[in-house]
């Protein structure tokens, strides 16, 4: 099953933090994200409390960033 991708702004709204904080979490590897062109997208399964890890009390594990190339 494919993960849903959401924007940084949507993730910030869900987590109730600023978009800048979401960017910092992406940069530090605390939230996994993919770059599509110039924009970041976040898998819902990579957010604490959303997706397949819902209800987990553990902190999210560091995830590598994947860069994509526009063809």
OpenMM code with the backbone's topology and positions (N, CA, C; nanometers):
from openmm import Vec3, app, unit

residues = "UNK UNK UNK UNK UNK UNK UNK UNK UNK UNK UNK UNK UNK UNK UNK UNK UNK UNK UNK UNK UNK UNK UNK UNK UNK UNK UNK UNK UNK UNK UNK UNK UNK UNK UNK UNK UNK UNK UNK UNK UNK UNK UNK UNK UNK UNK UNK UNK UNK UNK UNK UNK UNK UNK UNK UNK UNK UNK UNK UNK UNK UNK UNK UNK UNK UNK UNK UNK UNK UNK UNK".split()
positions = [
    Vec3(0.0846, -0.1184, 0.0000),
    Vec3(0.0000, 0.0000, 0.0000),
    Vec3(0.0884, 0.1237, 0.0000),
    Vec3(0.0552, 0.2221, -0.0796),
    Vec3(0.1337, 0.3447, -0.0909),
    Vec3(0.1023, 0.4395, 0.0244),
    Vec3(0.2069, 0.5081, 0.0700),
    Vec3(0.1882, 0.6094, 0.1737),
    Vec3(0.1335, 0.7366, 0.1108),
    Vec3(0.0534, 0.8080, 0.1858),
    Vec3(0.0071, 0.9384, 0.1408),
    Vec3(0.1169, 1.0394, 0.1675),
    Vec3(0.1332, 1.1338, 0.0771),
    Vec3(0.2308, 1.2402, 0.0944),
    Vec3(0.1574, 1.3692, 0.1267),
    Vec3(0.2083, 1.4423, 0.2250),
    Vec3(0.1486, 1.5699, 0.2618),
    Vec3(0.2558, 1.6781, 0.2559),
    Vec3(0.2127, 1.8032, 0.2506),
    Vec3(0.3052, 1.9154, 0.2442),
    Vec3(0.3614, 1.9464, 0.3829),
    Vec3(0.4651, 2.0269, 0.3842),
    Vec3(0.5238, 2.0720, 0.5108),
    Vec3(0.4196, 2.1496, 0.5908),
    Vec3(0.3430, 2.2321, 0.5237),
    Vec3(0.2408, 2.3114, 0.5924),
    Vec3(0.1338, 2.2216, 0.6561),
    Vec3(0.0924, 2.1169, 0.5844),
    Vec3(-0.0057, 2.0232, 0.6396),
    Vec3(0.0517, 1.9480, 0.7597),
    Vec3(0.1779, 1.9079, 0.7502),
    Vec3(0.2427, 1.8391, 0.8621),
    Vec3(0.2528, 1.9316, 0.9833),
    Vec3(0.2873, 2.0573, 0.9586),
    Vec3(0.2971, 2.1543, 1.0677),
    Vec3(0.1621, 2.1728, 1.1363),
    Vec3(0.0574, 2.1788, 1.0578),
    Vec3(-0.0763, 2.1937, 1.1144),
    Vec3(-0.1144, 2.0733, 1.1992),
    Vec3(-0.0859, 1.9535, 1.1475),
    Vec3(-0.1182, 1.8319, 1.2216),
    Vec3(-0.0400, 1.8240, 1.3531),
    Vec3(0.0895, 1.8571, 1.3471),
    Vec3(0.1757, 1.8477, 1.4648),
    Vec3(0.1646, 1.9688, 1.5566),
    Vec3(0.0945, 2.0728, 1.5086),
    Vec3(0.0775, 2.1974, 1.5838),
    Vec3(0.2114, 2.2626, 1.6156),
    Vec3(0.2957, 2.2703, 1.5121),
    Vec3(0.4239, 2.3381, 1.5210),
    Vec3(0.4381, 2.4241, 1.3957),
    Vec3(0.5406, 2.5075, 1.3913),
    Vec3(0.5594, 2.5930, 1.2743),
    Vec3(0.6175, 2.5136, 1.1579),
    Vec3(0.5971, 2.5664, 1.0380),
    Vec3(0.6537, 2.5032, 0.9195),
    Vec3(0.8059, 2.5014, 0.9287),
    Vec3(0.8657, 2.6076, 0.9836),
    Vec3(1.0115, 2.6120, 0.9989),
    Vec3(1.0603, 2.4978, 1.0880),
    Vec3(0.9858, 2.4673, 1.1932),
    Vec3(1.0236, 2.3565, 1.2803),
    Vec3(1.0164, 2.2246, 1.2050),
    Vec3(0.9175, 2.2086, 1.1186),
    Vec3(0.9083, 2.0877, 1.0364),
    Vec3(1.0313, 2.0771, 0.9471),
    Vec3(1.0729, 2.1881, 0.8847),
    Vec3(1.1946, 2.1865, 0.8028),
    Vec3(1.3159, 2.1453, 0.8864),
    Vec3(1.3247, 2.1952, 1.0079),
    Vec3(1.4369, 2.1579, 1.0960),
    Vec3(1.4330, 2.0094, 1.1294),
    Vec3(1.3147, 1.9551, 1.1534),
    Vec3(1.3019, 1.8120, 1.1819),
    Vec3(1.3404, 1.7283, 1.0603),
    Vec3(1.3076, 1.7751, 0.9416),
    Vec3(1.3470, 1.7067, 0.8184),
    Vec3(1.4992, 1.7088, 0.8057),
    Vec3(1.5580, 1.8270, 0.8243),
    Vec3(1.7029, 1.8417, 0.8111),
    Vec3(1.7791, 1.7570, 0.9120),
    Vec3(1.7236, 1.7394, 1.0315),
    Vec3(1.7915, 1.6604, 1.1349),
    Vec3(1.7637, 1.5108, 1.1215),
    Vec3(1.6734, 1.4737, 1.0311),
    Vec3(1.6429, 1.3326, 1.0106),
    Vec3(1.5366, 1.2762, 1.1035),
    Vec3(1.4732, 1.3612, 1.1828),
    Vec3(1.3709, 1.3141, 1.2756),
    Vec3(1.2382, 1.2861, 1.2068),
    Vec3(1.2173, 1.3486, 1.0917),
    Vec3(1.0999, 1.3203, 1.0096),
    Vec3(1.1510, 1.2887, 0.8697),
    Vec3(1.1097, 1.1758, 0.8172),
    Vec3(1.1486, 1.1393, 0.6820),
    Vec3(1.0685, 1.2182, 0.5804),
    Vec3(1.1328, 1.2558, 0.4719),
    Vec3(1.0659, 1.3346, 0.3690),
    Vec3(1.1315, 1.3083, 0.2347),
    Vec3(1.0577, 1.3364, 0.1299),
    Vec3(1.1120, 1.3272, -0.0054),
    Vec3(1.1027, 1.4650, -0.0684),
    Vec3(1.2001, 1.4946, -0.1490),
    Vec3(1.2011, 1.6234, -0.2180),
    Vec3(1.1512, 1.6006, -0.3594),
    Vec3(1.0481, 1.6751, -0.3961),
    Vec3(0.9913, 1.6680, -0.5306),
    Vec3(1.0093, 1.8059, -0.5910),
    Vec3(1.1041, 1.8156, -0.6834),
    Vec3(1.1391, 1.9463, -0.7369),
    Vec3(1.2012, 2.0305, -0.6274),
    Vec3(1.1393, 2.1442, -0.5975),
    Vec3(1.1896, 2.2320, -0.4916),
    Vec3(1.1101, 2.2184, -0.3622),
    Vec3(1.0143, 2.1268, -0.3587),
    Vec3(0.9261, 2.1154, -0.2432),
    Vec3(0.9476, 1.9832, -0.1706),
    Vec3(0.9292, 1.9862, -0.0399),
    Vec3(0.9362, 1.8657, 0.0424),
    Vec3(0.7968, 1.8075, 0.0586),
    Vec3(0.7893, 1.6754, 0.0586),
    Vec3(0.6659, 1.6029, 0.0902),
    Vec3(0.6998, 1.5024, 0.1995),
    Vec3(0.6057, 1.4844, 0.2901),
    Vec3(0.6256, 1.3981, 0.4055),
    Vec3(0.5268, 1.2837, 0.3991),
    Vec3(0.5754, 1.1623, 0.4187),
    Vec3(0.4871, 1.0456, 0.4229),
    Vec3(0.4086, 1.0486, 0.5538),
    Vec3(0.2807, 1.0228, 0.5456),
    Vec3(0.1995, 1.0235, 0.6677),
    Vec3(0.2481, 0.9182, 0.7661),
    Vec3(0.3054, 0.8090, 0.7171),
    Vec3(0.3551, 0.7043, 0.8065),
    Vec3(0.4803, 0.7487, 0.8815),
    Vec3(0.5454, 0.8577, 0.8366),
    Vec3(0.6647, 0.9077, 0.9045),
    Vec3(0.6326, 1.0081, 1.0147),
    Vec3(0.5060, 1.0468, 1.0280),
    Vec3(0.4674, 1.1403, 1.1327),
    Vec3(0.4225, 1.0651, 1.2567),
    Vec3(0.4669, 1.1096, 1.3737),
    Vec3(0.4211, 1.0444, 1.4964),
    Vec3(0.2706, 1.0614, 1.5136),
    Vec3(0.2015, 0.9524, 1.5401),
    Vec3(0.0579, 0.9579, 1.5623),
    Vec3(-0.0265, 0.9571, 1.4374),
    Vec3(0.0348, 0.9386, 1.3212),
    Vec3(-0.0394, 0.9374, 1.1959),
    Vec3(0.0146, 0.8240, 1.1108),
    Vec3(-0.0706, 0.7548, 1.0432),
    Vec3(-0.0253, 0.6448, 0.9584),
    Vec3(-0.0102, 0.5154, 1.0365),
    Vec3(0.0806, 0.4305, 0.9931),
    Vec3(0.0933, 0.2962, 1.0506),
    Vec3(0.1518, 0.2960, 1.1903),
    Vec3(0.2143, 0.4061, 1.2354),
    Vec3(0.2741, 0.4086, 1.3677),
    Vec3(0.1826, 0.4735, 1.4703),
    Vec3(0.0556, 0.4906, 1.4383),
    Vec3(-0.0374, 0.5558, 1.5304),
    Vec3(-0.0434, 0.4811, 1.6624),
    Vec3(-0.0383, 0.5579, 1.7713),
    Vec3(-0.0463, 0.5000, 1.9037),
    Vec3(0.0875, 0.4572, 1.9597),
    Vec3(0.1928, 0.4683, 1.8845),
    Vec3(0.3248, 0.4309, 1.9318),
    Vec3(0.3786, 0.5401, 2.0225),
    Vec3(0.4367, 0.5001, 2.1355),
    Vec3(0.4908, 0.5971, 2.2293),
    Vec3(0.6368, 0.6283, 2.2008),
    Vec3(0.6982, 0.5554, 2.1106),
    Vec3(0.8398, 0.5772, 2.0831),
    Vec3(0.8596, 0.6943, 1.9881),
    Vec3(0.9771, 0.7536, 1.9967),
    Vec3(1.0109, 0.8647, 1.9079),
    Vec3(1.0361, 0.8110, 1.7680),
    Vec3(1.0134, 0.8933, 1.6661),
    Vec3(1.0379, 0.8470, 1.5304),
    Vec3(1.1865, 0.8205, 1.5086),
    Vec3(1.2172, 0.7140, 1.4367),
    Vec3(1.3562, 0.6828, 1.4085),
    Vec3(1.4062, 0.7703, 1.2954),
    Vec3(1.5362, 0.8012, 1.2958),
    Vec3(1.5905, 0.8830, 1.1870),
    Vec3(1.5703, 0.8136, 1.0530),
    Vec3(1.5359, 0.8919, 0.9516),
    Vec3(1.5073, 0.8380, 0.8197),
    Vec3(1.5921, 0.9131, 0.7190),
    Vec3(1.6416, 0.8424, 0.6192),
    Vec3(1.7228, 0.9083, 0.5176),
    Vec3(1.6344, 0.9918, 0.4263),
    Vec3(1.6930, 1.0961, 0.3690),
    Vec3(1.6219, 1.1806, 0.2744),
    Vec3(1.6416, 1.1234, 0.1347),
    Vec3(1.5391, 1.1300, 0.0556),
    Vec3(1.5474, 1.0836, -0.0825),
    Vec3(1.5291, 1.2037, -0.1741),
    Vec3(1.6258, 1.2260, -0.2602),
    Vec3(1.6138, 1.3330, -0.3579),
    Vec3(1.5627, 1.2755, -0.4876),
    Vec3(1.4764, 1.3481, -0.5522),
    Vec3(1.4247, 1.3044, -0.6811),
    Vec3(1.4677, 1.4030, -0.7878),
    Vec3(1.4719, 1.3573, -0.9086),
    Vec3(1.5114, 1.4419, -1.0195),
    Vec3(1.3927, 1.4551, -1.1126),
    Vec3(1.3634, 1.5787, -1.1504),
    Vec3(1.2554, 1.6016, -1.2465),
    Vec3(1.3051, 1.5650, -1.3838),
    Vec3(1.2322, 1.4781, -1.4495),
    Vec3(1.2732, 1.4354, -1.5831),
    Vec3(1.1962, 1.5098, -1.6890),
] * unit.nanometer
topology = app.Topology()
chain = topology.addChain("A")
for resn in residues:
    res = topology.addResidue(resn, chain)
    for name in ("N", "CA", "C"):
        topology.addAtom(name, app.Element.getBySymbol(name[0]), res)
